[in-house]
Amino acid sequence: MGVAALVFTILAGVMEGRGARRAQQRVLARTSASAVLHLLPLHGYRRVRSSLLGRVLHHCGLFIGFLAIAYAVTILLRFLWRAMILWL
């Protein structure tokens, strides 16, 4: 369980860092661009970054989902292992 928490913490940090970097690059691109090529961004309007509580809830949801998927994969691997033992 501790390894899963550590892996999730690292992944969440990387995701948060990449998001911040992309946002900073977009701001720099908008301020330094001399011509506007289109009115809308390629992927539509992006939501305004939510509050701290919203981000905490989002990351908690991601963590619970990560644990659920890890548990399901573990159960599947156990089932496959037992099936192979019986088959051999």
C-alpha positions as CSV (number, residue, x, y, z in Angstrom):
1,M,0.0,0.0,0.0
2,G,2.9,2.3,0.8
3,V,4.4,1.7,-2.7
4,A,1.1,2.6,-4.3
5,A,0.9,5.8,-2.4
6,L,4.5,6.7,-3.3
7,V,3.9,5.9,-7.0
8,F,0.7,8.0,-7.0
9,T,2.4,10.9,-5.3
10,I,5.1,10.9,-7.9
11,L,2.6,10.7,-10.8
12,A,0.4,13.4,-9.4
13,G,3.4,15.7,-8.9
14,V,4.5,15.1,-12.5
15,M,0.9,15.8,-13.8
16,E,0.7,19.0,-11.7
17,G,4.1,20.1,-12.9
18,R,3.3,19.5,-16.6
19,G,0.0,21.3,-16.3
20,A,1.7,24.3,-14.7
21,R,4.4,24.3,-17.4
22,R,1.9,24.1,-20.2
23,A,-0.1,26.9,-18.7
24,Q,3.0,29.1,-18.4
25,Q,4.0,28.3,-22.0
26,R,0.5,29.3,-23.3
27,V,0.6,32.6,-21.4
28,L,4.0,33.3,-22.9
29,A,2.9,32.4,-26.3
30,R,-0.2,34.6,-26.1
31,T,1.8,37.6,-24.9
32,S,4.6,37.2,-27.4
33,A,2.4,36.4,-30.5
34,S,2.0,39.3,-32.9
35,A,-0.8,37.9,-35.0
36,V,-3.9,36.0,-34.0
37,L,-4.5,33.1,-36.3
38,H,-7.9,32.0,-35.0
39,L,-10.3,33.2,-32.4
40,L,-10.7,29.9,-30.5
41,P,-8.0,27.6,-29.2
42,L,-7.6,24.3,-31.0
43,H,-9.2,22.3,-28.1
44,G,-11.9,24.8,-27.1
45,Y,-11.9,26.9,-24.0
46,R,-10.0,25.5,-21.0
47,R,-11.6,25.7,-17.6
48,V,-10.1,28.2,-15.1
49,R,-8.0,26.3,-12.6
50,S,-10.2,25.3,-9.7
51,S,-9.7,26.1,-6.1
52,L,-7.3,24.3,-3.8
53,L,-10.1,22.2,-2.4
54,G,-11.2,21.2,-5.9
55,R,-7.7,20.1,-6.8
56,V,-7.4,18.2,-3.5
57,L,-10.7,16.4,-4.2
58,H,-9.6,15.7,-7.8
59,H,-6.3,14.1,-6.7
60,C,-8.1,12.1,-3.9
61,G,-10.4,10.8,-6.5
62,L,-7.5,9.9,-8.8
63,F,-5.8,8.1,-5.9
64,I,-8.9,6.1,-5.0
65,G,-9.3,5.1,-8.7
66,F,-5.6,4.2,-8.8
67,L,-6.0,1.9,-5.8
68,A,-9.2,0.3,-7.2
69,I,-7.5,-0.5,-10.5
70,A,-4.4,-1.8,-8.7
71,Y,-6.6,-4.0,-6.6
72,A,-8.6,-5.3,-9.6
73,V,-5.4,-6.1,-11.4
74,T,-4.0,-7.9,-8.4
75,I,-7.2,-10.0,-8.2
76,L,-7.1,-10.8,-11.9
77,L,-3.4,-11.9,-11.6
78,R,-4.2,-14.1,-8.7
79,F,-7.1,-15.7,-10.6
80,L,-4.9,-16.2,-13.7
81,W,-2.1,-17.7,-11.5
82,R,-4.5,-20.2,-9.9
83,A,-6.0,-21.1,-13.2
84,M,-2.5,-21.8,-14.6
85,I,-1.6,-23.9,-11.6
86,L,-4.7,-26.0,-12.0
87,W,-4.1,-26.3,-15.8
88,L,-0.6,-27.5,-15.4
